[in-house]
């Protein structure tokens, strides 16, 4: 069962969303905002002297969304005294509205569904960022995870609408950090879940001998080389993925390494063991895995890679071999 990782900072118990002008003018206006942001018609609207306050009631939460003054209400959780409670769909939507702004409300509502919320609560991000298993086991688990297409679709909706801009926004925010992690996972799955044309294995598995080689080349035997050369053009798939984004190969190949250099050195090592098929395995790519229902106009780099690398020859300049 997947375990939930608390990403350093707990999600706030409830948050104040940003309204078009930070002002609620009437009870009807308050109800419209609560329906749009929190999908609830249960509200509390009060007028005290010249101050108007709008509260959305979501389950046990009383969420103050807008007032005649700019007010933000948050709570903090102590990890030593309070158990972590995953945020609800309404809470995630509210925080994203606060981060992205009111114009993004439609995209946010489309992206943050009940399925996304349920998967996010169950998904153990630590399993997908730390080297806790071999690449064989890692991709055998990742490639059948029902939540991956849900995450990918949600992130792509926010990317397409230009609401989520990972190169510009503060990814130390736990929610944005997680969205960016799911964006990276799309590349991992697109590459690692491609199937070897010869064996039907997931291509990401060949990262296991490559990882062992990077860690200690002396432990590589001929059978490790054959495990790579026998799996069609999976090595070429790994090569092209690493050239596109080394984050897709983490944690198995550190981003400080050049994937082409790793493959060249691995090929040289294998040649000394009388296995000459490594460079041929890196000469083409397998057909990459499609993840989710990505819109046709997607600007996702993983989607672009899928279109650009299906059985396209690559060049590996391994001067030591020639």
N, C-alpha and C positions, 0 to 999 in steps of 0.2 A: 504494500500500500504506500502511496506517495505521501511524503511528509511535507508539511508547510514550513517554509523557512521565513522567519521574521527578518526582514531586510534592514536590520540596524535601527530603523525608525518605524514605529508602529503607525498604521493609518490612524488618523484622528477619529474619535468616536462619532463626531458629527462636525460638519463644517458649514461655514457661511458661503453661499454662492454669490457670484457677481451678477447683479441684474443690469439691464440696459443702462439705467441711470442711478442705480443704488437707491431707488425710491419706489415705495409701494403707495399707490394713490387711493386704492379702494379694496374692499373685501373681494370683489370680483377679480381684480388684478392679482391679489394674493393667491386666490384659488388657481388662476391660470398659470402662475409661476410654479406652484406646487405640483400641478399636473405635468408641466413641461419638464421640470427638473427632477422630481421625485416620484412621479407617477402616482400621486395620491391626491384625493379630494378632501382629505381630513385636515382641516386647517384651524388656526387660531389667529384672528385678526383683531387687534386692539388699537384704540386711539386714546392716548393720554395727553391732555392739553394739545400741543402741536406735534406730538410724536406719534407716528404710526408704526406698528410692528406686525410683521407677517411671520407666522411659524407654521412649518409643515410637520404634520404628525405622521411619522413612518414607524410602524410597529411601536416599540417602546421609546423611540427617540422623539424629542421635540427639537426640530431643527429650525433655527432662526435664519431665514434666507435673506431678507431685505428689511431695511428700516429707512426712516427719513434721514438717518445719519449713517455713515459708513461704520458698520460694526461687524467684527469677525469673532465668532465664538468657537473655541476649540477645547478639547480635553487632551490630557496626556496620560499615557499608561505606563505604569512601572512594571518592567518585565519580571521583577522579582515578586510582585504581589498580585498582579492581575494576569489571568490567562489571555493569550492573544485571541481575539475574535476577528475572523475575516470580515472585511467590509462588505456591506450589502451592495446590490446593484445601484440603489439610490445614492448611497454614499460615494461610490466610485464615480458615478455620473456627476454628482455635485462637485467633487474635487476637480474633475476634468473641466467642468464649466469654469470653475475658479481659475484654473491654470491656463486654459485655452481661450476663454472669453465666450460671451453669449452667442456670437455668430456661429459657433461650432456645435450648438446644442443638437441640431439634427443629426450630424455625423456621430456625435457622442452617443446619442440614443440608439442609433443603428449599430454602433460598434459594441457597446456594453449591454449585452443581452443576458438573459438568465443563464444560458449555456456558458457564456464567458465567465460570469460570476462564480458559477459552480466549479468550473474547471480551475479557475484562479485560486479558489479556496483549497483545492485538492492538490494542485501542482507543486511538486517539490523542486524549486529552482536550483537547489543545491545539487541535486542529482545531475543537473545539466550544465553545471559550471565547474565542478570539482572532479578530479581524476580519481574516481572511486571504483572503477571497473575497467575491463579491457574494452577497446573500441568495438569488438565483436558483440559483447553483451550490451554495451551502451546503445548501439544502433538497433539491435534486435528489440530493445525496449522502446526506444524513441520512435522508430518508424511505424509502430502500431499504436502509438498513443493517440486516442481519439480526440484529445484536446488540442493537439498541434494545429490542425486545420482551422479550428475555431479561433485560436490565438492569432494565427496568420491573417485570417479574414478581418478580424477586428483591428489589428494594427494597420493593415493596408487601407481600410476605410479612413482611418485617422491620418494616414500619410497622404492619401489621394486628395483629401479635403484641405491639405496644408495646415491642419491643426496641430498635428504632431510633427515637430521639426527637430529630430534628435541632434543635429549638428549645431542647433542654436539654443536649445532649452537646457535647463539644469537637470541633468540626469542623476544627481544625488537625491532628488525627490524619489521616494520609494516607488510610487506608482509609475513615474516616467522611466525609472530604472527597469522596472519589470516590462514595460512596453518595449523598451529597447532590447531587452533580453529576448523577447519573443520575435522581434525583428531579426535578430541574429540567428535565432533558431530556424527561421525560414531557410536561410542559406545552408545551415547545417543539414537540414532534412532534404533540401533540394539536391545537394551533393551526396550526402552520406546514405540516403535511402534509394539512390539509383541502384539498379540491379545488374550484377555481372552477367553479361550475355552468355558466359560459359557455364556458370555454376548456379546462377539465381540468387547468390548471396548479396547482402547489402554492401555497397562499395565502401562505406565508411569503415568496414572491418579491417581493411588493409592498413589502416592507421595503427593497428596493434603492433605489427612488426616494425613499422616506421618509428613508432614511439620507443620501442625497445632498442632500436638502432641508435636513436638520438641519445638515449640514456646511457647505453653501454654497448658499443658496436661489437665488442668481443663475444657477446652472448648470441649473436646472429649466426645461425647455421643454414645449410642449404635448404632445409625444409621451410624456413622462414621466407627465403627468397621465392621458393616455389609457391608459397601461399599467396604471394603477390602476383607473380607472373601467370598463374593459372586462373586468375579471376578477370579475364577479359581485359577491358580497358579501364578498369576501376582506378588504376594508378594515374592515368591521364585525367580522370575526373577529379581526383584529389589535387593534382597539379594545377589544373585550371581554377579550381575553387580557391586554392591558396594564393594564386596570383591575383585573384579578384579581391579576396578579403581573408587575411590570416585569422581573423576572429572566428571564421567558420571551422577552423581546424583545432581551435583550442578546446579543451586543455591538452590535447594529445600532442600537438606540435606547438611549442611556444612561439609567440608572435615575433620574438627576436630572431628567429631562424628564417632563412629563405627556403621555401618549399622546393624550389628547383635545385638548390644546392644539396638539400637533404636527399632528394631523389638521385641526383648524380653520384653522391657519395655512396648511397645504398647500392646503386647499380654497379659501381666499381668494386665494392665489397663482395657482392654476389658473383661478379665475374671471376673473382679469385676463387670462388667456391664452385666454379664450372656451371654457373647458371647465367645464361646470356639473354634471358627474355625480358629483363626489367625495362629496358628502354622501349622495346616494342609495346609493352603494357602501358607506357606513358605517352604513346604516339597519338592516341585518339581518346575521346571521351565516350562513355556510355550515355544512353539516353537518360537525362536527369529526371528525377521524380517531380511530379507536379504536386503542389501543396495547396489544398483549399480551393475555393472558388475565387481566385484573384481576378479583379476586373480587367478587361482587355487593355485599358489605358494605364495599367499599373506602372509606376516608376520604380518598383522594387528592384534592387540590384540582383536579387536572386532570380526574379522572373526574367530579367534581361539576360542573365547568365544562361538560363534554361533555353532561351531562344537562340543564343549565340553559340552554344557549345555542343549541341547535339551532333555527335559524330563529326567533329571538326578536328583536323589534325593540329597538333601542337608541336612546338620545337623545344627540345631540351638540349642545351649546349653543354655537353659534358666533355670538355676538352681532354680530361685525363684518360678517356677511353679510346681516343682516336689519335 
